[in-house]
Amino acid sequence: MRDAERDIEVSTRRIGEIGQDIGRFVPTSGDAFAMTVMGKVHHERKEAGRALMKEILRRCHVVSSVIEEAVDLRNQARAPVTAFHCAMARIRWMWVARAEHI
């Protein structure tokens, strides 16, 4: 009986969530496709995919550069451990705070 009540609760919640998803649905078939990458709207799927991959690769390169810098700082005897942590915090900020702009 408890399982059935819990299933009803979960299903009721999911129905509401699915309704919200349907409300946010934007048709993308055919000519209706549009994707914004770094503030620029792309109407061609290939163009949008290339722009997205280019931005992802750019960010990966930036992050790997920061990681290399952090490791170099960490390996230097005169650099405090906090320099490493500051560099790692920069990486987290780049990915979390800027992720919404892709």
C-alpha positions, 0 to 999 in steps of 0.5 A: 500500500505504501509503495502504491501511495509513493508511486502515485506521489512520484507520478503526480510530481512527474506529470507536473514536471513533464507539463513544464517541459512541454511549456518550454518546448521550442520546435526545431525541425526543418527551418525552425532550428536556431541555436545561440552560441556565445551570443551569436544565433546559428540557424544551420545545424552544422554551423551551430555544432562547429561553433559549439565545439570550437567554444568547448575546445577553446575552454578546454585549452584555457583550463588545461593552461590554468591547470599547468600553471597551477601545477607549476606553482604547486611544484615550486618550493617557494610558492604556498599551497594556496596558490594551487588552490587559487588556480583550481578555484579559477578553473571552477569559476570558468566552468560554472559561472560561464557555462550558461553563456555557451 
